[in-house]
Amino acid sequence: MERELLFDSATWLVWLAPVLGVLAAGLTKRRDPEVVGDKVLRHDSAAIIEHWTHGIGTAVLLVTGIALGVWFLPSLVGSGEPVRTMMDVHFAAVVVFLFGTFYYGANTLLAMKRFREHLPTKDAIDFTKRHYGLLLGFKKFTFPPEKKYFESEKMAYLLALGATSVIILTGLVKVAAHVIDLPAGLLAVATPAHDIATVAMLAFFLAHVFFAAVLPMSWPVLVSMFTGYVSLEHAKHEHKGWLEELGYEDKEDESQAVADESAA
């Protein structure tokens, strides 16, 4: 007799995880970014929890989902018990992913400024061109006064937001099918949509890992996802526009400007 899948025996956890995420957000006291000595608070504790629960959940979902077979790719784990084990791991990742995602979503609704800072602005194309132009060695470009998040990151955020929304909606339909009878037509739409969104999320995730963790230039921000802080010097170079929003005045720049005026 085959053992029961967690998707069948513990479906309630899938519905509980979003509720817990929303409740946790309601009990969370957020801390806004600020300059503290020679450091800048970039991520408070809530942002770190959001990032790692959503990120780890997404990573495991992608690995197990692809292993189980997605869209045009066949299953990599064969059949029988290996499939059931992979499904159970997928289930555990769903619970972590939903908690992290709804925790982020509820926190965002409680402070919409945190959502708006992720959205591209009118400078998106120009800043992205200048940013990557410098990375590619084109000296004619100057580094743009980026805000907390690079404009290139903000454009990628829209892809992640869309893919995540489709994955959640279609995924919940697929989970519900384990406990109630759903129209075959609904599942015929939900399943391929879920797979296509997974492929889109995979593309975003791989790019995110490369640019946020592999490239040495991104390591200070990666460290901040554990400590919460980036150095003031890093923020001055990479996120000058953000420092201006925080009300920071660079005394060295002011002194240099005065010296230049005196010399003139």
Protein Blocks (a to p, Z undefined) as FASTA:
>chain_A
ZZddfklmmmmmmmmmmmmmmmmmmmpccdddddehjaccfbdfklmmmmmmmmmmmmmm
mmmmmmnoghjaccfklpajllmmmmmmmmmmmmmmmmmmmmmmmmmmmmmmlmmmmpcc
fklmmmmmmmmmmmnopakbccddddfbdfklmmmmmmmmmmmmmmmmmmmmmmmmmmbc
cdfklmmmmmmmmmmmmmmmmmmmmmmmmmmmmpmklmmmmmmmmnopacfklmmmmmmm
mmmmnopacfklmmmmmmmmmmZZ
